[in-house]
C-alpha cells in the first residue's frame, strides 16, 4: 500500500487507523503524519464522550467537541486525499508532537 493510501485509510474508522499503523513499515512520513492526526482525533472523541457524563456542561462540551472533531476529520481526510500535510486546527501540532513515535 502506498503512503497516500495509508494516510487515507487512517481516516476510515478505527479499524482503518489500526490497519494504517500496522502497514506503515517502514515508516513513511506522509502516512505517519495522517496516522498521528487521526489518532489525536479519536482520542478527542473519547475525551468528549467521557466529559459528556457531567450534567449540563458535559453535554455542551460533548456537542461542541463532537462537531469540531467531525469538521477536523473532514479536513484531515481532504488533506490525505490531496496528498498534503495540513494539520487539523487548534490541536494538530500537538498531535504531531504527542504521537511522534508513530
N, CA and C atoms as an extended XYZ file, in Angstrom:
306
Properties=species:S:1:pos:R:3:atomname:S:1:resname:S:1:resid:I:1 pbc="F F F"
N         0.860       -1.172        0.000 N   UNK     1
C         0.000        0.000        0.000 CA  UNK     1
C         0.907        1.236        0.000 C   UNK     1
N         0.630        2.177       -0.880 N   UNK     2
C         1.470        3.371       -0.955 CA  UNK     2
C         1.129        4.332        0.200 C   UNK     2
N         2.034        5.257        0.522 N   UNK     3
C         1.854        6.161        1.666 CA  UNK     3
C         0.576        6.996        1.605 C   UNK     3
N         0.208        7.473        0.419 N   UNK     4
C        -1.011        8.281        0.304 CA  UNK     4
C        -2.234        7.445        0.668 C   UNK     4
N        -2.272        6.208        0.197 N   UNK     5
C        -3.393        5.319        0.508 CA  UNK     5
C        -3.444        5.013        1.998 C   UNK     5
N        -2.282        4.776        2.617 N   UNK     6
C        -2.249        4.537        4.066 CA  UNK     6
C        -2.787        5.733        4.824 C   UNK     6
N        -2.449        6.948        4.374 N   UNK     7
C        -2.956        8.160        5.008 CA  UNK     7
C        -4.466        8.259        4.907 C   UNK     7
N        -5.009        7.889        3.754 N   UNK     8
C        -6.464        7.922        3.560 CA  UNK     8
C        -7.136        6.854        4.418 C   UNK     8
N        -6.572        5.647        4.421 N   UNK     9
C        -7.140        4.538        5.196 CA  UNK     9
C        -7.173        4.880        6.688 C   UNK     9
N        -6.191        5.635        7.164 N   UNK    10
C        -6.142        6.008        8.579 CA  UNK    10
C        -7.396        6.754        9.014 C   UNK    10
N        -8.019        7.492        8.108 N   UNK    11
C        -9.211        8.271        8.443 CA  UNK    11
C       -10.508        7.466        8.335 C   UNK    11
N       -10.431        6.218        7.885 N   UNK    12
C       -11.633        5.408        7.693 CA  UNK    12
C       -11.818        4.504        8.913 C   UNK    12
N       -12.515        4.952        9.888 N   UNK    13
C       -12.842        4.280       11.153 CA  UNK    13
C       -11.596        3.884       11.945 C   UNK    13
N       -11.810        3.371       13.116 N   UNK    14
C       -10.704        2.939       13.973 CA  UNK    14
C       -10.000        1.735       13.355 C   UNK    14
N       -10.747        0.874       12.695 N   UNK    15
C       -10.137       -0.287       12.038 CA  UNK    15
C        -9.160        0.176       10.963 C   UNK    15
N        -9.536        1.174       10.188 N   UNK    16
C        -8.630        1.735        9.186 CA  UNK    16
C        -7.388        2.321        9.824 C   UNK    16
N        -7.549        2.967       10.975 N   UNK    17
C        -6.401        3.524       11.695 CA  UNK    17
C        -5.444        2.413       12.105 C   UNK    17
N        -5.984        1.323       12.634 N   UNK    18
C        -5.147        0.190       13.042 CA  UNK    18
C        -4.439       -0.407       11.828 C   UNK    18
N        -5.148       -0.573       10.732 N   UNK    19
C        -4.537       -1.109        9.509 CA  UNK    19
C        -3.409       -0.193        9.038 C   UNK    19
N        -3.640        1.112        9.065 N   UNK    20
C        -2.610        2.062        8.630 CA  UNK    20
C        -1.381        1.988        9.529 C   UNK    20
N        -1.595        1.851       10.839 N   UNK    21
C        -0.462        1.755       11.769 CA  UNK    21
C         0.335        0.482       11.504 C   UNK    21
N        -0.362       -0.641       11.354 N   UNK    22
C         0.305       -1.934       11.156 CA  UNK    22
C         1.060       -1.980        9.833 C   UNK    22
N         0.489       -1.402        8.774 N   UNK    23
C         1.132       -1.479        7.458 CA  UNK    23
C         2.148       -0.366        7.220 C   UNK    23
N         2.320        0.531        8.165 N   UNK    24
C         3.263        1.643        7.992 CA  UNK    24
C         4.672        1.217        8.391 C   UNK    24
N         5.178        0.199        7.706 N   UNK    25
C         6.516       -0.287        7.992 CA  UNK    25
C         7.185       -0.631        6.672 C   UNK    25
N         8.261       -0.008        6.255 N   UNK    26
C         9.000        1.009        7.007 CA  UNK    26
C         8.198        2.305        7.123 C   UNK    26
N         8.486        3.037        8.156 N   UNK    27
C         7.724        4.252        8.441 CA  UNK    27
C         7.867        5.270        7.315 C   UNK    27
N         6.732        5.726        6.840 N   UNK    28
C         6.693        6.774        5.834 CA  UNK    28
C         6.156        8.032        6.494 C   UNK    28
N         6.822        9.153        6.292 N   UNK    29
C         6.449       10.391        6.975 CA  UNK    29
C         5.058       10.878        6.578 C   UNK    29
N         4.684       10.724        5.321 N   UNK    30
C         3.353       11.153        4.870 CA  UNK    30
C         2.263       10.354        5.584 C   UNK    30
N         2.398        9.039        5.598 N   UNK    31
C         1.401        8.193        6.262 CA  UNK    31
C         1.421        8.424        7.768 C   UNK    31
N         2.605        8.532        8.349 N   UNK    32
C         2.716        8.756        9.794 CA  UNK    32
C         2.051       10.055       10.211 C   UNK    32
N         2.181       11.087        9.396 N   UNK    33
C         1.542       12.374        9.693 CA  UNK    33
C         0.033       12.186        9.858 C   UNK    33
N        -0.595       11.513        8.908 N   UNK    34
C        -2.047       11.343        8.949 CA  UNK    34
C        -2.473       10.351       10.033 C   UNK    34
N        -1.648        9.359       10.313 N   UNK    35
C        -1.936        8.438       11.414 CA  UNK    35
C        -1.958        9.203       12.733 C   UNK    35
N        -0.975       10.081       12.947 N   UNK    36
C        -0.937       10.879       14.188 CA  UNK    36
C        -2.136       11.810       14.289 C   UNK    36
N        -2.531       12.422       13.183 N   UNK    37
C        -3.686       13.323       13.197 CA  UNK    37
C        -4.959       12.550       13.562 C   UNK    37
N        -5.169       11.399       12.944 N   UNK    38
C        -6.384       10.628       13.207 CA  UNK    38
C        -6.387       10.059       14.617 C   UNK    38
N        -5.241        9.603       15.099 N   UNK    39
C        -5.177        9.100       16.470 CA  UNK    39
C        -5.571       10.201       17.452 C   UNK    39
N        -5.092       11.410       17.214 N   UNK    40
C        -5.470       12.542       18.058 CA  UNK    40
C        -6.959       12.820       18.003 C   UNK    40
N        -7.552       12.738       16.820 N   UNK    41
C        -8.996       12.969       16.690 CA  UNK    41
C        -9.798       11.889       17.416 C   UNK    41
N        -9.359       10.650       17.316 N   UNK    42
C       -10.050        9.564       18.017 CA  UNK    42
C       -10.000        9.807       19.523 C   UNK    42
N        -8.842       10.194       20.025 N   UNK    43
C        -8.723       10.459       21.460 CA  UNK    43
C        -9.533       11.682       21.875 C   UNK    43
N        -9.660       12.669       20.987 N   UNK    44
C       -10.518       13.827       21.256 CA  UNK    44
C       -11.965       13.377       21.409 C   UNK    44
N       -12.427       12.502       20.523 N   UNK    45
C       -13.796       11.993       20.615 CA  UNK    45
C       -14.002       11.174       21.888 C   UNK    45
N       -13.011       10.374       22.265 N   UNK    46
C       -13.119        9.595       23.502 CA  UNK    46
C       -13.203       10.533       24.704 C   UNK    46
N       -12.358       11.559       24.722 N   UNK    47
C       -12.366       12.516       25.834 CA  UNK    47
C       -13.696       13.251       25.935 C   UNK    47
N       -14.244       13.666       24.810 N   UNK    48
C       -15.538       14.362       24.865 CA  UNK    48
C       -16.645       13.409       25.311 C   UNK    48
N       -16.535       12.148       24.965 N   UNK    49
C       -17.510       11.164       25.432 CA  UNK    49
C       -17.449       10.971       26.936 C   UNK    49
N       -16.242       10.983       27.482 N   UNK    50
C       -16.078       10.856       28.933 CA  UNK    50
C       -16.607       12.100       29.638 C   UNK    50
N       -16.308       13.262       29.093 N   UNK    51
C       -16.763       14.527       29.682 CA  UNK    51
C       -18.284       14.648       29.609 C   UNK    51
N       -18.911       13.962       28.674 N   UNK    52
C       -20.361       14.062       28.482 CA  UNK    52
C       -21.160       13.612       29.699 C   UNK    52
N       -20.552       12.848       30.599 N   UNK    53
C       -21.294       12.385       31.775 CA  UNK    53
C       -21.523       13.493       32.797 C   UNK    53
N       -20.821       14.611       32.669 N   UNK    54
C       -21.027       15.745       33.572 CA  UNK    54
C       -22.376       16.384       33.224 C   UNK    54
N       -23.245       16.572       34.203 N   UNK    55
C       -24.562       17.154       33.907 CA  UNK    55
C       -24.456       18.543       33.265 C   UNK    55
N       -25.294       18.818       32.317 N   UNK    56
C       -25.466       20.069       31.572 CA  UNK    56
C       -24.187       20.505       30.858 C   UNK    56
N       -23.172       20.907       31.593 N   UNK    57
C       -21.923       21.383       30.988 CA  UNK    57
C       -21.274       20.293       30.131 C   UNK    57
N       -21.314       19.066       30.604 N   UNK    58
C       -20.722       17.959       29.858 CA  UNK    58
C       -21.364       17.761       28.504 C   UNK    58
N       -22.688       17.894       28.445 N   UNK    59
C       -23.389       17.740       27.172 CA  UNK    59
C       -23.029       18.846       26.197 C   UNK    59
N       -22.873       20.060       26.706 N   UNK    60
C       -22.472       21.172       25.831 CA  UNK    60
C       -21.070       20.942       25.272 C   UNK    60
N       -20.160       20.528       26.147 N   UNK    61
C       -18.788       20.242       25.703 CA  UNK    61
C       -18.793       19.082       24.714 C   UNK    61
N       -19.630       18.072       24.959 N   UNK    62
C       -19.710       16.925       24.062 CA  UNK    62
C       -20.183       17.350       22.673 C   UNK    62
N       -21.209       18.183       22.621 N   UNK    63
C       -21.737       18.642       21.329 CA  UNK    63
C       -20.675       19.428       20.565 C   UNK    63
N       -20.044       20.387       21.236 N   UNK    64
C       -19.015       21.207       20.582 CA  UNK    64
C       -17.827       20.340       20.163 C   UNK    64
N       -17.363       19.471       21.062 N   UNK    65
C       -16.214       18.613       20.758 CA  UNK    65
C       -16.479       17.643       19.628 C   UNK    65
N       -17.676       17.083       19.607 N   UNK    66
C       -18.027       16.136       18.547 CA  UNK    66
C       -18.138       16.828       17.197 C   UNK    66
N       -18.794       17.980       17.173 N   UNK    67
C       -18.908       18.722       15.908 CA  UNK    67
C       -17.543       19.199       15.418 C   UNK    67
N       -16.730       19.730       16.329 N   UNK    68
C       -15.385       20.175       15.947 CA  UNK    68
C       -14.565       18.990       15.446 C   UNK    68
N       -14.651       17.861       16.150 N   UNK    69
C       -13.928       16.667       15.725 CA  UNK    69
C       -14.348       16.194       14.348 C   UNK    69
N       -15.641       16.281       14.059 N   UNK    70
C       -16.137       15.873       12.743 CA  UNK    70
C       -15.597       16.795       11.650 C   UNK    70
N       -15.631       18.096       11.903 N   UNK    71
C       -15.102       19.061       10.923 CA  UNK    71
C       -13.607       18.828       10.727 C   UNK    71
N       -12.874       18.610       11.829 N   UNK    72
C       -11.432       18.360       11.731 CA  UNK    72
C       -11.164       17.061       10.980 C   UNK    72
N       -12.017       16.054       11.190 N   UNK    73
C       -11.862       14.783       10.489 CA  UNK    73
C       -12.020       14.977        8.983 C   UNK    73
N       -13.032       15.737        8.580 N   UNK    74
C       -13.239       16.029        7.153 CA  UNK    74
C       -12.015       16.757        6.590 C   UNK    74
N       -11.509       17.741        7.332 N   UNK    75
C       -10.337       18.496        6.876 CA  UNK    75
C        -9.122       17.579        6.726 C   UNK    75
N        -8.925       16.671        7.683 N   UNK    76
C        -7.808       15.736        7.609 CA  UNK    76
C        -7.947       14.774        6.449 C   UNK    76
N        -9.157       14.278        6.230 N   UNK    77
C        -9.395       13.364        5.112 CA  UNK    77
C        -9.137       14.058        3.779 C   UNK    77
N        -9.581       15.285        3.644 N   UNK    78
C        -9.326       16.041        2.408 CA  UNK    78
C        -7.827       16.237        2.216 C   UNK    78
N        -7.121       16.545        3.296 N   UNK    79
C        -5.667       16.707        3.215 CA  UNK    79
C        -5.003       15.411        2.749 C   UNK    79
N        -5.453       14.278        3.282 N   UNK    80
C        -4.892       12.988        2.869 CA  UNK    80
C        -5.212       12.693        1.407 C   UNK    80
N        -6.427       13.007        0.981 N   UNK    81
C        -6.809       12.784       -0.418 CA  UNK    81
C        -5.965       13.627       -1.368 C   UNK    81
N        -5.625       14.845       -0.943 N   UNK    82
C        -4.791       15.732       -1.760 CA  UNK    82
C        -3.320       15.336       -1.715 C   UNK    82
N        -2.950       14.510       -0.748 N   UNK    83
C        -1.550       14.138       -0.587 CA  UNK    83
C        -0.735       15.205        0.112 C   UNK    83
N        -1.409       16.105        0.830 N   UNK    84
C        -0.701       17.180        1.534 CA  UNK    84
C        -0.669       16.888        3.030 C   UNK    84
N         0.021       17.739        3.761 N   UNK    85
C         0.146       17.586        5.213 CA  UNK    85
C        -0.379       18.826        5.919 C   UNK    85
N        -1.668       19.009        5.910 N   UNK    86
C        -2.278       20.144        6.607 CA  UNK    86
C        -2.761       19.662        7.966 C   UNK    86
N        -2.242       20.283        9.015 N   UNK    87
C        -2.642       19.897       10.362 CA  UNK    87
C        -4.064       20.350       10.646 C   UNK    87
N        -4.761       19.572       11.478 N   UNK    88
C        -6.091       19.997       11.899 CA  UNK    88
C        -5.925       21.224       12.791 C   UNK    88
N        -6.889       22.139       12.764 N   UNK    89
C        -6.773       23.363       13.563 CA  UNK    89
C        -6.694       23.067       15.062 C   UNK    89
N        -6.116       23.976       15.771 N   UNK    90
C        -6.023       24.012       17.227 CA  UNK    90
C        -5.082       22.948       17.794 C   UNK    90
N        -5.355       21.669       17.593 N   UNK    91
C        -4.577       20.609       18.232 CA  UNK    91
C        -3.654       19.836       17.296 C   UNK    91
N        -3.665       20.133       16.018 N   UNK    92
C        -2.876       19.363       15.055 CA  UNK    92
C        -1.393       19.312       15.368 C   UNK    92
N        -0.812       20.445       15.737 N   UNK    93
C         0.620       20.476       16.077 CA  UNK    93
C         0.887       19.648       17.329 C   UNK    93
N        -0.045       19.703       18.277 N   UNK    94
C         0.109       18.899       19.494 CA  UNK    94
C         0.043       17.412       19.171 C   UNK    94
N        -0.871       17.015       18.303 N   UNK    95
C        -0.970       15.610       17.916 CA  UNK    95
C         0.353       15.130       17.327 C   UNK    95
N         0.968       15.956       16.488 N   UNK    96
C         2.247       15.585       15.875 CA  UNK    96
C         3.329       15.407       16.937 C   UNK    96
N         3.333       16.260       17.930 N   UNK    97
C         4.342       16.185       18.994 CA  UNK    97
C         4.068       14.997       19.923 C   UNK    97
N         2.830       14.843       20.351 N   UNK    98
C         2.489       13.794       21.314 CA  UNK    98
C         2.699       12.394       20.760 C   UNK    98
N         2.443       12.202       19.488 N   UNK    99
C         2.492       10.861       18.895 CA  UNK    99
C         3.650       10.717       17.907 C   UNK    99
N         4.736       11.438       18.138 N   UNK   100
C         5.845       11.423       17.179 CA  UNK   100
C         6.503       10.056       17.041 C   UNK   100
N         6.235        9.142       17.944 N   UNK   101
C         6.788        7.798       17.851 CA  UNK   101
C         6.094        6.916       16.824 C   UNK   101
N         4.978        7.382       16.285 N   UNK   102
C         4.235        6.569       15.305 CA  UNK   102
C         4.705        6.844       13.897 C   UNK   102
